[in-house]
């Protein structure tokens, strides 16, 4: 019997249950996959609390790495024993388990140079960082970036990538410990939002000009400060809503604050094309394998500790990436 985390209703972390499941044999286009490590992402809490509605009962988790155990009819690009990783959305939901059936389509061959634990900690975060750095804005050396949640999983990867490109990163954090981590991974400056005015400090750091781009994964609590941190015609990138959704506003606000641009991208739209997905994966795997980008796995949990893992995630106790070790 395999083990899986399931939920019968939406709610807080306490709705998560560890259950025995029968996996069965793969159907056409599927593989049976044994997980070695499973990713823990903030987006998982959105499925759990109903922000992202899915039919109940449901599994949880969209990212993991493991070994192919059996292939179904029509699967020609994978074989038993292949090392793979994956991330996605509804198409990969159910990753919190020891074994599963999954469509072969989202699976990415994992280079021998990347450990399973590293892959589980970085596939979603790495691909997210890749599209942010390579597809959203034509970054050039000397540009400035305001990066919220700079000590988080995506934040630490983005900060390192930006440093490689010669971009000045200003990272926001909640503690001095997180500030030290952010600076050690590429942030030239940090702002502790628990007692500092973010927009004011950005203006001070940039001599009143503001930043070219903001990556804002916090949402409701930081949205206005993010807009106020941008230079004229700057780009606001709403990456997530950890503090809640942004309140409705009229587009005139963007004109008033300097003819600003705004986008709300989703990873799924940047990896929908298999060729583009492969390009982004190759680039991030290449950086990690070469040591140019380090993946910090600072929290390890057992699957049966999913309730505590979600509590830690939502209370912002975590830094870097978190994984379940299967």
C-alpha positions in Angstrom: 0.0 0.0 0.0 1.1 3.5 -0.8 0.6 6.5 1.6 -1.0 9.8 0.5 -2.1 13.0 2.1 -5.8 13.6 1.3 -8.4 16.1 2.3 -12.2 15.7 2.3 -13.0 19.4 2.7 -11.2 22.8 2.5 -10.0 24.5 5.6 -6.9 24.9 7.8 -4.0 22.5 8.0 -6.0 20.3 10.3 -8.1 19.0 7.3 -5.1 17.1 6.0 -5.1 13.3 6.6 -2.5 10.6 5.9 -4.2 7.6 4.3 -3.4 4.2 2.7 -4.1 4.1 -1.1 -4.1 1.5 -3.9 -2.1 2.8 -6.8 -2.9 0.3 -9.6 -1.4 0.0 -13.0 -0.8 2.8 -15.4 -3.3 3.4 -18.2 -2.5 4.8 -21.7 -0.2 7.8 -21.5 0.5 7.2 -17.8 3.4 6.0 -15.7 3.5 4.6 -12.2 6.0 6.8 -10.3 7.7 6.1 -7.0 8.5 9.4 -5.2 11.8 10.0 -3.5 11.1 13.6 -2.5 8.0 15.9 -2.7 8.0 19.6 -2.9 6.1 21.8 -0.4 4.9 25.1 -2.0 2.9 28.0 -0.8 0.5 27.3 -3.6 -0.4 24.0 -1.8 -2.2 26.1 0.9 -4.4 27.7 -1.8 -5.7 24.3 -2.8 -6.2 23.3 0.8 -8.1 26.5 1.8 -10.2 26.7 -1.3 -8.5 29.7 -3.0 -7.9 27.3 -5.9 -11.1 25.2 -5.9 -10.9 21.5 -6.8 -13.5 18.7 -6.4 -13.4 16.9 -3.0 -12.1 14.6 -1.8 -8.7 15.5 -3.2 -5.0 14.9 -3.1 -2.5 17.8 -2.6 0.8 18.9 -3.9 1.9 19.5 -7.5 5.7 18.8 -7.5 7.9 15.8 -6.8 10.8 13.8 -8.1 11.2 10.0 -8.3 11.7 6.9 -10.3 9.5 5.5 -13.0 8.2 2.0 -12.0 6.0 1.1 -14.9 4.9 2.7 -18.1 1.5 2.6 -19.8 0.6 2.1 -23.4 1.8 4.8 -25.7 4.5 6.1 -23.5 7.7 6.1 -25.6 9.9 8.8 -24.2 10.2 7.3 -20.7 11.3 3.9 -19.5 11.3 1.9 -16.2 14.1 3.2 -14.0 14.2 6.8 -15.4 14.8 9.6 -13.0 12.1 12.3 -13.4 10.8 15.4 -11.8 7.6 17.4 -12.4 5.5 20.4 -11.5 2.2 21.7 -12.7 -1.2 22.7 -11.5 -4.4 20.6 -11.7 -2.7 18.2 -14.1 -0.2 17.1 -11.4 -2.3 17.6 -8.2 -1.8 14.7 -5.8 2.0 14.8 -5.3 1.8 14.3 -1.5 2.2 10.5 -1.7 4.8 7.7 -1.8 3.6 6.4 -5.2 1.1 7.5 -7.8 -0.2 7.2 -11.4 0.5 10.3 -13.4 0.4 11.4 -17.0 3.8 11.1 -18.6 3.3 14.5 -20.4 4.5 16.8 -17.5 7.4 14.6 -16.5 10.9 16.1 -17.0 14.0 13.8 -17.2 16.2 14.6 -14.3 19.9 15.0 -15.0 22.2 12.7 -12.9 23.9 15.9 -11.6 20.7 16.9 -9.8 19.6 15.0 -6.7 16.0 14.0 -6.2 15.7 16.2 -3.1 17.1 19.2 -5.0 14.7 18.6 -7.8 11.7 18.4 -5.5 12.8 21.7 -3.9 13.5 23.5 -7.1 11.4 22.4 -10.1 8.5 24.7 -9.5 10.6 27.4 -7.9 13.3 27.0 -10.5 10.9 27.2 -13.5 9.1 30.1 -11.9 12.4 31.9 -11.4 13.4 31.1 -15.0 10.3 32.6 -16.6 10.5 35.6 -14.3 14.1 36.3 -15.2 14.0 35.3 -18.9 10.5 35.9 -20.2 8.8 38.8 -18.2 11.2 41.7 -18.7 14.3 42.3 -20.8 16.7 42.7 -17.9 20.1 44.2 -18.5 23.1 44.9 -16.4 22.5 47.9 -14.0 18.7 47.4 -13.7 17.1 47.4 -10.3 14.7 44.9 -8.9 12.5 45.0 -5.7 12.1 41.4 -4.6 9.5 40.6 -1.9 9.9 37.4 0.2 13.6 37.5 -0.7 14.5 34.7 1.7 11.8 32.3 0.3 12.4 29.5 -2.1 11.8 31.6 -5.3 13.4 34.6 -3.8 16.7 33.0 -3.1 16.9 31.6 -6.6 15.8 34.9 -8.3 18.4 36.9 -6.2 21.2 34.6 -7.3 20.1 34.7 -10.9 19.8 38.5 -10.9 23.3 38.8 -9.5 24.6 36.7 -12.4 23.0 39.2 -14.7 24.4 42.3 -12.9 21.0 43.4 -11.5 20.8 45.3 -8.3 18.3 43.5 -6.0 16.5 45.1 -3.1 14.9 42.3 -1.0 12.2 42.6 1.6 12.3 40.3 4.6 10.7 40.0 8.1 13.7 39.2 10.3 17.4 40.0 10.5 18.1 36.3 10.0 16.2 36.3 6.7 18.0 39.5 5.7 21.4 37.9 6.2 20.3 34.9 4.1 19.0 37.2 1.3 22.2 39.3 1.2 24.3 36.1 1.1 22.4 35.0 -2.0 22.6 38.2 -4.0 20.5 41.0 -2.5 22.6 44.2 -2.5 20.1 45.7 0.0 17.4 44.4 2.3 14.4 46.1 3.9 12.8 44.7 7.0 9.1 45.4 6.3 8.2 44.8 10.0 9.6 48.2 10.9 10.7 49.9 7.7 8.7 51.8 5.2 9.4 49.8 2.0 8.6 52.5 -0.6 10.5 55.2 1.3 13.6 53.0 1.7 13.5 52.0 -2.0 13.5 55.7 -2.9 16.4 56.4 -0.6 18.4 53.5 -2.0 17.7 54.5 -5.7 18.3 58.3 -5.1 14.6 58.9 -5.6 14.3 57.1 -9.0 12.6 53.9 -8.0 13.2 50.4 -9.4 12.7 49.0 -12.9 10.7 46.0 -11.8 8.9 44.6 -8.7 8.4 40.9 -8.1 5.5 40.9 -5.5 4.4 37.5 -4.2 2.8 38.9 -1.1 -0.2 40.7 -2.7 -2.7 42.6 -0.6 -0.3 43.9 2.1 2.4 45.1 -0.2 0.6 46.1 -3.4 0.5 49.8 -2.9 4.1 50.0 -1.5 5.2 48.0 -4.6 3.6 50.5 -7.0 5.1 53.4 -5.0 8.6 51.8 -5.4 8.6 51.8 -9.2 10.3 54.3 -11.4 8.3 56.0 -14.2 7.0 53.3 -16.7 8.2 50.6 -14.4 6.8 47.0 -14.3 4.8 45.6 -11.4 4.7 41.7 -11.5 2.1 40.2 -9.2 3.6 36.8 -8.7 1.4 35.6 -5.8 -1.0 36.6 -3.0 0.4 35.2 0.3 -1.3 37.9 2.3 -4.6 37.8 0.3 -5.8 39.0 -3.1 -5.2 42.5 -4.2 -8.3 44.8 -3.8 -10.0 45.9 -7.0 -8.7 49.2 -8.5 -9.1 51.3 -11.6 -6.4 51.3 -14.3 -6.1 55.1 -13.9 -4.1 54.3 -10.7 -1.3 53.1 -12.9 -1.3 56.3 -14.9 -1.3 58.5 -11.8 1.7 56.6 -10.4 3.9 57.0 -13.4 2.4 55.2 -16.4 3.2 51.9 -14.8 2.8 48.4 -16.3 1.3 45.5 -14.5 1.1 41.8 -15.1 -0.2 38.8 -13.2 1.6 35.8 -14.7 1.1 32.1 -14.0 3.8 29.4 -14.4 1.4 27.1 -16.3 1.3 29.6 -19.2 5.1 29.7 -19.5 5.6 25.9 -19.5 2.5 25.0 -21.6 4.8 24.7 -24.7 7.0 21.6 -24.2 9.8 23.3 -26.1 9.8 26.4 -24.0 9.4 24.3 -20.8 12.5 22.3 -21.8 14.5 25.4 -22.5 13.6 26.9 -19.1 14.4 23.6 -17.3 17.7 23.2 -19.1 18.7 26.7 -18.1 17.9 26.4 -14.5 19.3 22.9 -14.2 22.5 24.1 -15.8 22.9 26.9 -13.3 22.4 24.6 -10.4 24.6 21.8 -11.7 27.4 24.3 -12.3 27.1 25.7 -8.8 26.1 29.2 -10.0 22.8 28.9 -8.2 22.5 27.1 -4.9 19.2 25.5 -3.8 18.7 25.9 0.0 16.6 23.1 1.5 16.1 24.4 5.0 13.1 22.3 6.1 12.6 18.5 5.7 9.3 16.8 6.7 7.9 13.4 6.7 4.6 13.0 4.7 2.7 12.3 8.0 3.9 15.7 9.2 2.0 17.6 6.5 -0.2 19.5 9.0 2.8 20.9 10.8 4.5 21.7 7.5 1.6 23.8 6.4 1.5 25.6 9.8 5.1 26.4 9.5 4.7 27.6 5.9 1.7 29.9 6.7 3.4 31.4 9.8 6.4 32.3 7.7 8.7 30.2 9.9 10.4 28.7 6.8 13.3 30.0 4.7 14.5 28.8 1.4 12.8 25.6 0.1 10.9 22.9 2.0 10.4 19.2 1.0 8.8 16.0 2.2 11.3 13.1 2.2 9.5 9.9 1.2 
